[in-house]
Amino acid sequence: MRILSKYIIIILSTSLALSIDNSDIYDTSWALIIGINKYENVQPLSYAIDDAIAVKNLLINDFGFPRNNVNLLLNQEATQNNIKKQLDILVKSAKKNDRVLFYFAGHGETEPLALDGTDMGFLLPVEGDTENLYLTSIPMDELKRISLYSKAKHMLFLVDACYGGLAAQNARGFQISDEPGYIDKISNEISRQIITAGGKDEEVIEKDDWQHSAFTKSLLTGLKEKRADLNSDGIITGTEVGMFLQEHVYLDTDNFQTPQVKRFTSHGGEIIFIPQNKGKYSKKDSESFSVEDLQAVLFKMYQKNQSPQTKQIVIKPGSVGVNAKNVEQVVMIESIFLRPQGLAYKAKTKMKIGASDEMSWSRTFIINIEDVLEIPGETLTGIYNYNTGEVE
């Protein structure tokens, strides 16, 4: 009976999540979106403008951002002065129960600080010059200052650029929850979140096949197709967006580009995205879900709970296998972790056949466990225990 009660709470919590929309959490929403392809002093990009326009349309059509509150700056409009001016307008316009999103698609640059050897990150406006970053670009500290000036309840900065020296703190333990009251808690607390496409010495990757950058391709997929809703409660949080981007951008770029997910403050709130087409439950919807339907769902859940998957055969960390998609590629397993989609390995591949030194291995990347095959007589396997997270 206790198990059935738990599932009743989950179903009711999910129903509650689906019964609210963006207007129940925010008075209104604001966005400043920037895309720069044609730079005056640095190499051009191919899809930054397409990325920016796609994000604008996504916010308006799928997540209830008022068209008049979404400001788009492209190419020559995106000067240093104009970006700062529009940031100032954004801060003065947003009220305490509003949602604000800043999106930048363009070049980022890193410059070392002479005194302590740390780095300073910059966003390059259309006239940005890497030889004179201080005078021609926008320091990342500027975004942090803007976030502190603003009265808005929730702010999310999405930066499709790579650089170092981000003046922010690591997000404390990515967590999503189905607990009753969780949505109330995170929607009422303040948040200042930032997700960037990558770190220092990483380039933004664009592909003709995607017609987008890797970062924005995954952002659009995660939000528009609701794949970033990792706990399937009908609501996508900033944390879920960050988790989705970290995994998918890393994989799409062959482990070269690693999104950074951080906070400008220690506040624990979350920006929230509720797809427009979810809407609110109508009376007809609630009537169509009968007591018999509920009992059937609960019974199926109960049956599933009686025989849960608790153990799985895996390759032990430190041992090797081969890539199922390229059997000539040796894969060394570093660790195993559980993600919403299931188990995965953190691994490296052999760069040179026969080499044994540390330099012969690639960077660490993520790979599904079914994509690594055993090598007869060489691979060591064990049992992954879902309850303990250990390999036995």
C-alpha positions as CSV (number, residue, x, y, z in Angstrom):
1,M,0.0,0.0,0.0
2,R,2.9,2.3,0.7
3,I,4.2,1.8,-2.8
4,L,0.8,2.6,-4.3
5,S,0.6,5.7,-2.2
6,K,4.0,6.8,-3.5
7,Y,2.8,6.5,-7.1
8,I,-0.4,8.4,-6.3
9,I,1.7,11.3,-5.1
10,I,3.9,11.1,-8.2
11,I,0.8,11.1,-10.5
12,L,-0.8,14.0,-8.6
13,S,2.4,16.0,-8.6
14,T,2.7,15.5,-12.4
15,S,-0.9,16.5,-12.9
16,L,-0.2,19.6,-10.9
17,A,2.9,20.4,-13.0
18,L,0.9,20.0,-16.2
19,S,-1.9,22.2,-14.9
20,I,0.2,25.3,-14.7
21,D,1.6,27.5,-17.5
22,N,4.2,30.2,-17.8
23,S,1.8,32.9,-16.7
24,D,1.2,31.2,-13.4
25,I,4.9,31.7,-12.5
26,Y,5.9,34.9,-14.3
27,D,4.1,38.2,-14.9
28,T,5.9,38.5,-18.2
29,S,9.1,37.5,-19.9
30,W,12.0,39.4,-21.6
31,A,14.8,38.4,-23.9
32,L,17.8,40.0,-25.6
33,I,19.1,37.8,-28.5
34,I,22.3,38.5,-30.4
35,G,23.8,36.8,-33.5
36,I,26.9,37.9,-35.4
37,N,28.2,36.2,-38.5
38,K,30.1,39.1,-40.2
39,Y,32.8,40.5,-37.9
40,E,34.9,43.5,-38.8
41,N,38.2,42.3,-37.4
42,V,37.9,38.5,-36.8
43,Q,36.9,35.5,-38.9
44,P,33.2,35.2,-39.8
45,L,30.8,32.6,-38.5
46,S,28.3,30.8,-40.7
47,Y,25.2,30.1,-38.6
48,A,25.2,32.6,-35.6
49,I,22.3,34.6,-37.2
50,D,20.3,31.4,-38.0
51,D,20.9,30.4,-34.4
52,A,19.7,33.7,-33.0
53,I,16.5,33.8,-35.2
54,A,15.7,30.2,-34.3
55,V,16.0,31.0,-30.5
56,K,13.8,34.1,-30.9
57,N,11.1,32.1,-32.7
58,L,11.3,29.3,-30.1
59,L,10.8,31.6,-27.2
60,I,7.8,33.4,-28.8
61,N,6.1,30.4,-30.3
62,D,6.8,27.7,-27.8
63,F,7.3,29.4,-24.4
64,G,5.1,32.4,-24.2
65,F,7.6,35.3,-24.5
66,P,5.7,38.3,-25.8
67,R,6.9,39.3,-29.2
68,N,7.4,43.0,-28.2
69,N,9.6,41.9,-25.3
70,V,12.1,40.0,-27.4
71,N,14.8,42.2,-28.9
72,L,17.0,40.8,-31.7
73,L,20.4,42.3,-32.7
74,L,22.1,40.9,-35.8
75,N,25.5,41.7,-37.3
76,Q,26.0,45.5,-37.6
77,E,23.3,46.1,-35.0
78,A,25.4,44.2,-32.4
79,T,27.9,46.9,-31.6
80,Q,29.5,47.1,-28.1
81,N,27.5,50.3,-27.4
82,N,24.2,48.9,-28.6
83,I,24.5,45.6,-26.7
84,K,25.3,47.5,-23.5
85,K,22.4,49.9,-24.2
86,Q,19.9,47.1,-24.7
87,L,21.2,45.3,-21.6
88,D,20.5,48.5,-19.7
89,I,16.9,48.6,-21.1
90,L,16.4,45.0,-20.2
91,V,17.4,45.6,-16.6
92,K,15.1,48.6,-16.3
93,S,12.2,46.9,-17.9
94,A,12.1,43.6,-16.0
95,K,10.2,43.6,-12.7
96,K,10.5,41.4,-9.7
97,N,8.2,38.6,-10.9
98,D,9.6,38.5,-14.5
99,R,11.8,36.1,-16.4
100,V,14.8,37.3,-18.4
101,L,16.8,35.4,-21.0
102,F,20.0,36.7,-22.7
103,Y,21.3,34.7,-25.7
104,F,24.6,35.5,-27.6
105,A,25.9,33.6,-30.7
106,G,29.3,34.8,-31.8
107,H,32.9,34.8,-30.9
108,G,34.3,34.7,-27.3
109,E,37.9,35.4,-26.4
110,T,40.1,34.8,-23.3
111,E,42.9,37.1,-22.1
112,P,45.3,36.3,-19.2
113,L,45.5,38.7,-16.4
114,A,49.1,39.7,-15.7
115,L,48.9,40.1,-11.9
116,D,47.7,36.6,-10.8
117,G,47.8,34.5,-14.0
118,T,44.0,34.0,-14.1
119,D,41.9,34.6,-17.2
120,M,39.3,37.2,-18.2
121,G,36.5,36.2,-20.6
122,F,35.1,38.6,-23.3
123,L,32.2,38.5,-25.8
124,L,33.1,40.1,-29.1
125,P,30.6,42.5,-30.6
126,V,30.7,43.1,-34.4
127,E,33.6,45.5,-34.1
128,G,35.5,43.4,-31.5
129,D,39.3,43.2,-31.9
130,T,41.3,40.5,-30.3
131,E,44.3,42.9,-30.2
132,N,42.4,45.3,-28.0
133,L,39.8,43.4,-26.1
134,Y,39.3,45.9,-23.2
135,L,38.3,48.8,-25.5
136,T,36.3,46.8,-28.1
137,S,34.6,43.9,-26.4
138,I,32.3,43.1,-23.5
139,P,33.9,41.6,-20.4
140,M,31.9,38.7,-18.9
141,D,31.9,40.5,-15.6
142,E,29.5,42.9,-17.4
143,L,26.9,40.1,-17.5
144,K,27.3,39.4,-13.8
145,R,26.9,43.1,-13.0
146,I,23.7,43.2,-15.1
147,S,22.4,40.1,-13.3
148,L,22.9,41.8,-9.9
149,Y,21.3,45.1,-11.0
150,S,18.2,43.4,-12.3
151,K,15.0,43.0,-10.2
152,A,13.9,40.0,-12.3
153,K,13.1,36.8,-10.4
154,H,14.9,34.5,-12.8
155,M,17.6,35.3,-15.4
156,L,19.3,32.8,-17.7
157,F,22.4,33.7,-19.8
158,L,22.9,31.4,-22.8
159,V,26.3,32.1,-24.4
160,D,27.1,30.2,-27.6
161,A,30.8,31.2,-27.4
162,C,33.8,29.6,-25.9
163,Y,36.2,31.4,-23.5
164,G,37.8,31.1,-20.1
165,G,37.7,33.3,-17.0
166,L,34.0,33.1,-16.3
167,A,33.3,35.1,-13.1
168,A,30.7,32.7,-11.7
169,Q,30.4,29.7,-9.3
170,N,29.8,26.1,-10.2
171,A,26.2,25.0,-10.0
172,R,25.9,23.0,-6.8
173,G,25.0,19.4,-7.6
174,F,22.7,19.1,-10.6
175,Q,19.5,17.9,-9.2
176,I,16.0,17.4,-10.4
177,S,13.2,16.2,-8.2
178,D,9.7,14.8,-8.3
179,E,9.1,15.7,-4.6
180,P,5.9,17.5,-3.9
181,G,6.6,21.3,-3.5
182,Y,9.8,21.2,-5.5
183,I,8.4,23.3,-8.4
184,D,6.9,25.8,-5.9
185,K,10.3,26.1,-4.2
186,I,12.5,26.6,-7.3
187,S,9.9,28.9,-9.1
188,N,9.7,31.3,-6.1
189,E,13.4,31.6,-5.3
190,I,15.7,33.9,-7.2
191,S,18.0,32.5,-9.9
192,R,20.9,33.9,-11.9
193,Q,22.1,31.0,-14.2
194,I,24.6,30.9,-17.0
195,I,25.3,28.2,-19.6
196,T,28.2,28.7,-22.1
197,A,29.1,26.6,-25.1
198,G,32.6,25.7,-23.9
199,G,35.8,26.7,-22.1
200,K,39.1,28.3,-23.0
201,D,40.9,26.9,-26.1
202,E,37.6,25.4,-27.4
203,E,36.1,26.6,-30.6
204,V,32.4,26.9,-31.3
205,I,31.6,24.1,-33.8
206,E,29.2,24.6,-36.6
207,K,28.2,22.2,-39.3
208,D,26.4,22.5,-42.6
209,D,24.5,19.3,-41.8
210,W,23.0,21.0,-38.7
211,Q,22.6,24.6,-40.1
212,H,23.4,25.5,-36.5
213,S,26.2,25.4,-34.0
214,A,26.4,22.3,-31.8
215,F,25.3,24.3,-28.8
216,T,22.2,25.8,-30.3
217,K,21.3,22.7,-32.2
218,S,21.1,20.9,-28.8
219,L,19.4,23.8,-27.2
220,L,16.6,23.8,-29.8
221,T,16.2,20.1,-29.6
222,G,16.1,20.0,-25.8
223,L,13.5,22.7,-25.5
224,K,11.3,22.4,-28.7
225,E,11.2,18.6,-28.6
226,K,11.0,18.6,-24.8
227,R,13.9,16.2,-24.6
228,A,15.5,18.3,-21.8
229,D,12.6,17.5,-19.6
230,L,14.7,14.8,-17.9
231,N,12.1,13.8,-15.2
232,S,9.1,14.0,-17.6
233,D,7.1,16.3,-15.4
234,G,6.1,18.7,-18.2
235,I,8.4,21.4,-16.9
236,I,11.9,22.2,-18.1
237,T,14.2,23.9,-15.6
238,G,17.5,25.7,-16.2
239,T,19.3,22.8,-14.6
240,E,17.7,20.3,-16.9
241,V,18.7,22.5,-19.9
242,G,22.3,22.5,-18.6
243,M,22.5,18.8,-18.1
244,F,21.1,18.1,-21.5
245,L,23.5,20.5,-23.2
246,Q,26.5,19.2,-21.4
247,E,25.9,15.6,-22.6
248,H,24.7,16.3,-26.1
249,V,27.1,19.0,-27.1
250,Y,30.0,16.9,-25.8
251,L,29.0,13.9,-27.9
252,D,28.1,15.9,-31.0
253,T,31.5,17.6,-31.1
254,D,33.4,14.3,-30.6
255,N,34.2,15.3,-27.0
256,F,35.9,18.6,-28.0
257,Q,33.4,21.2,-26.7
258,T,32.2,21.0,-23.1
259,P,29.4,23.4,-22.0
260,Q,29.9,25.2,-18.7
261,V,27.0,25.5,-16.3
262,K,27.3,28.0,-13.5
263,R,25.5,30.5,-11.3
264,F,26.3,34.2,-10.8
265,T,24.9,34.1,-7.2
266,S,24.2,31.4,-4.6
267,H,20.4,31.6,-5.0
268,G,18.8,28.2,-5.5
269,G,15.9,29.1,-7.8
270,E,15.5,27.9,-11.4
271,I,14.3,29.5,-14.6
272,I,11.3,27.5,-15.9
273,F,10.1,26.7,-19.4
274,I,6.6,25.2,-19.8
275,P,5.8,24.4,-23.4
276,Q,2.8,26.3,-24.7
277,N,1.1,23.4,-26.3
278,K,0.9,21.6,-23.0
279,G,-1.5,24.3,-21.8
280,K,-3.7,23.7,-18.8
281,Y,-5.8,20.6,-18.2
282,S,-9.4,21.3,-19.4
283,K,-12.4,19.8,-17.7
284,K,-12.7,17.4,-20.6
285,D,-9.1,16.2,-20.0
286,S,-9.7,15.5,-16.3
287,E,-13.0,13.7,-17.0
288,S,-11.3,11.4,-19.6
289,F,-8.9,10.1,-16.9
290,S,-11.2,7.9,-14.9
291,V,-10.7,6.1,-11.6
292,E,-10.4,2.8,-13.6
293,D,-7.6,4.4,-15.7
294,L,-5.8,5.5,-12.5
295,Q,-6.1,2.0,-11.0
296,A,-4.7,0.4,-14.2
297,V,-1.7,2.8,-14.3
298,L,-1.0,2.1,-10.6
299,F,-1.2,-1.6,-11.1
300,K,1.3,-1.5,-14.0
301,M,3.7,0.6,-11.9
302,Y,3.3,-1.8,-8.9
303,Q,4.1,-4.8,-11.2
304,K,7.2,-3.0,-12.5
305,N,8.3,-2.1,-9.0
306,Q,8.1,-5.8,-7.9
307,S,11.0,-6.7,-10.3
308,P,13.2,-3.7,-10.8
309,Q,16.5,-3.8,-12.6
310,T,19.0,-3.7,-9.8
311,K,22.2,-5.1,-11.5
312,Q,23.8,-5.0,-14.9
313,I,27.0,-6.5,-16.5
314,V,29.5,-3.8,-17.3
315,I,33.2,-3.4,-18.2
316,K,35.2,-2.6,-15.1
317,P,36.9,0.8,-14.8
318,G,40.5,0.5,-15.9
319,S,39.8,-2.3,-18.4
320,V,39.4,-2.0,-22.1
321,G,36.9,-2.9,-24.8
322,V,36.3,-2.0,-28.5
323,N,34.0,0.6,-30.0
324,A,31.0,-1.3,-31.5
325,K,30.8,1.4,-34.2
326,N,34.5,1.1,-35.0
327,V,35.9,-2.3,-34.0
328,E,39.5,-1.1,-34.7
329,Q,39.1,1.5,-31.9
330,V,40.3,0.4,-28.4
331,V,38.3,2.0,-25.6
332,M,39.5,2.3,-22.0
333,I,36.8,2.7,-19.4
334,E,37.6,5.3,-16.7
335,S,34.3,5.3,-14.8
336,I,30.6,4.4,-14.9
337,F,27.8,6.7,-14.1
338,L,24.0,6.7,-14.1
339,R,22.2,9.4,-16.1
340,P,18.5,9.9,-16.8
341,Q,18.8,7.9,-20.0
342,G,20.6,5.0,-18.4
343,L,24.2,3.8,-17.7
344,A,27.1,5.3,-19.6
345,Y,30.9,5.1,-19.5
346,K,33.4,7.9,-19.2
347,A,36.2,6.6,-21.5
348,K,39.3,7.3,-23.6
349,T,40.3,5.8,-27.0
350,K,43.7,4.6,-28.0
351,M,45.3,7.2,-30.4
352,K,48.3,5.1,-31.5
353,I,48.2,1.4,-31.9
354,G,50.9,-0.2,-29.8
355,A,51.6,3.0,-27.8
356,S,51.6,2.7,-24.1
357,D,52.4,6.1,-22.7
358,E,49.7,8.5,-21.3
359,M,49.9,10.8,-24.4
360,S,48.6,7.9,-26.5
361,W,45.0,8.2,-25.1
362,S,42.4,10.7,-26.2
363,R,40.5,13.1,-24.0
364,T,37.8,11.7,-21.8
365,F,34.4,11.3,-23.5
366,I,31.0,9.8,-22.8
367,I,29.8,6.6,-24.5
368,N,26.7,4.4,-24.0
369,I,27.6,1.0,-22.4
370,E,26.0,-0.9,-25.3
371,D,28.5,0.8,-27.7
372,V,31.5,-0.8,-26.0
373,L,32.1,-4.5,-26.7
374,E,34.3,-7.0,-24.8
375,I,37.6,-8.2,-26.1
376,P,37.8,-12.0,-25.5
377,G,40.4,-12.9,-22.9
378,E,41.3,-9.2,-22.2
379,T,38.2,-7.3,-21.0
380,L,37.4,-7.5,-17.3
381,T,33.7,-7.3,-16.4
382,G,31.7,-6.9,-13.3
383,I,28.2,-6.2,-12.0
384,Y,26.9,-2.6,-11.7
385,N,24.7,-2.4,-8.6
386,Y,22.0,0.3,-9.2
387,N,21.4,0.6,-5.5
388,T,25.0,1.3,-4.5
389,G,26.5,2.7,-7.7
390,E,29.4,0.3,-7.3
391,V,30.8,-2.4,-9.7
392,E,30.9,-5.7,-7.9
